[in-house]
Amino acid sequence: MTPRKIIIIGAAGRDFHNFNTVYRNNSNSEVVAFTAAQIPDIAGRKYPASLAGNLYPEGIPIHAQDDLERLIKDLDADECVFAYSDVPYTAVMGLGARVNAAGADFTLLGHKNTMLKSVKPVIAVGAARTGCGKSQTSRRIVEILMGHGLKVIAIRHPMPYGDLEVQKVQRFADITDLTKHRCTIEEMEEYEPHIARGNVIYAGVDYEAILRAAENDPNGCDVILWDGGNNDFSFYQPDLMVTVVDPHRPGHELTYYPGEITLRLADVVVINKIDSADFENIQTVRNSIEQVNPRAVVVDAASTISVEKPEIIRGKRVLVIEDGPTLTHGEMKIGAGIVAAKRFGAAEIVDPRPYAVGKLAETYRIYPEVGKLLPAMGYGEEQIRDLTATIHRTDCDSVIIATPIDLGRVIRIDKPNTRVEYSLQEIGRPNMEDVMANFIKGIKR
């Protein structure tokens, strides 16, 4: 039987996982290429032979998604597998139309063949969109588990932006590990809060190897926490699935891929940001949950903010810096920084776009809907330099840093600045302690 020639359409994450779990040792298929989107500077590399397995002694090339039709023709591809996340349904099927028009089949893989089974209990946290508050929900869950004396190992959805061979399995237990692994700002934003709370976090490329390492972590492991990325569903089979939805983007929970999948799979749905959302939008999200997953337990929550130095905001012309991916493909218009600016009496939110340089200027061209916020883009050294230069050029009195890490630790900010931190606060009952009670009781039994 002639192997089916396959192109995996991805963004350096789910695409590699789908390959590893479904195609790596499958002689009935030949993955002839990956394509890359969303993440800059991924195209032109290779998925290395050391990770690709014995069937791929030369590795697998990674091309730009823009070249898809040409690749289907030149490589005589039979099938294209879509494998990245936080994409509107219209864009997914638009891409499907391109693939079908070029002559290939268009495939979406489900969780049956891509979820790995752990020997440890697993809680998976996902979201309907990027920026719903998944990370703060994960931190709240870790806090509860650790409060019960359980050793938690977090595993983060992949962000392999560097040397894929070196990044096969990464372990972060100390803040110095961020430097050791040459983390980007995006990676630090996800790993550092876990490290600060005293739990180990893993990430990388090969998620079966990562899972086995986590299960046998030298610090011990009672529970695996899958800390999902974008709105992807878990790479691991969960014993408890938690999905976070966002009433600032009502209706998106039913119109973005694969966010609706995470909603339909959820045992628990957290409606976050109730404190800053309109009642009508909250009700729209409630109706969506009732429509597609009425069995789920619903937890209402606020995304509470705290500001280190409110006097840096009050009466000032402020530049607001928010998490990069949340603003770009997450399409968020209102983040913790904007909320802080309004609550603490900023005189003006300064538009950074006239001052943007290099990669930051390019980001605004690609994502014009970002508006008057500055995305903390830091996928590589060039972006970090351009972010620094843009901050320095912006005519403002002070800077609000609403990223999950202290950005001032990573780059030099030449203006007065203050951090905004945010955490999950449940409203009423059930709360997260309630919904996790049976899970925790089962572990301790």
VENKA-V306894 format. One record per backbone hydrogen bond with DSSP energy under -1.0 kcal/mol. NH is the residue of the N-H (numbers start at 1). CO is the residue of the C=O. If there is no record, write none. Layout:
# VENKA-V306894
nh: {NH/NH}
co: {CO/CO}
This chain:
# VENKA-V306894
nh: {4/6/7/8/9/10/17/18/19/20/21/22/23/24/26/29/30/32/33/34/35/36/37/39/44/45/47/51/52/53/56/59/60/62/63/65/67/68/71/72/73/74/75/77/78/79/80/81/82/83/87/89/92/93/94/95/96/97/98/99/100/101/102/103/104/105/107/115/116/123/124/125/126/128/132/137/138/139/140/141/142/143/144/145/146/147/149/150/153/154/155/156/157/161/167/168/170/172/177/178/180/181/182/183/185/188/189/191/192/195/196/198/199/201/202/203/205/206/210/211/212/213/214/215/216/217/220/222/223/224/225/226/227/228/232/237/239/240/242/243/244/245/249/252/254/255/257/260/262/263/264/265/267/268/269/270/271/272/274/276/282/283/284/285/286/287/288/289/290/291/292/293/296/297/299/301/302/304/304/306/308/312/313/314/315/316/318/319/321/322/327/328/330/332/339/340/341/342/343/344/346/347/348/350/355/356/360/362/363/364/365/366/367/370/371/374/376/377/384/385/386/387/388/389/390/391/392/393/394/396/397/398/399/400/401/402/407/409/410/411/418/420/421/423/425/427/435/436/440/441/442/443/444/445}
co: {28/30/79/33/81/35/13/14/15/16/17/18/19/19/23/26/4/6/6/61/8/63/10/37/62/42/60/48/48/49/53/56/47/45/34/36/64/65/67/68/69/70/71/72/5/5/105/7/107/9/257/255/88/89/90/91/92/93/94/95/96/97/98/100/99/78/80/111/235/224/240/226/242/244/129/133/134/135/136/137/138/139/140/141/142/143/146/145/223/200/225/202/227/159/163/165/203/201/174/175/176/177/179/178/378/184/185/187/188/191/192/195/194/172/154/170/168/168/206/207/208/209/210/211/212/214/217/151/151/121/153/123/155/125/229/116/122/122/124/268/126/270/246/249/251/252/87/256/258/259/260/261/241/241/297/243/299/245/301/273/278/279/280/281/282/283/284/285/286/287/288/289/293/267/269/271/425/302/423/421/419/309/310/310/345/313/348/398/400/374/323/324/325/326/335/336/337/338/339/340/341/316/316/318/352/353/357/358/359/360/361/362/363/367/368/320/322/375/380/381/382/383/384/385/386/387/388/389/390/394/317/317/416/319/418/321/405/406/407/407/399/401/306/304/302/300/431/432/436/437/438/439/440/441}
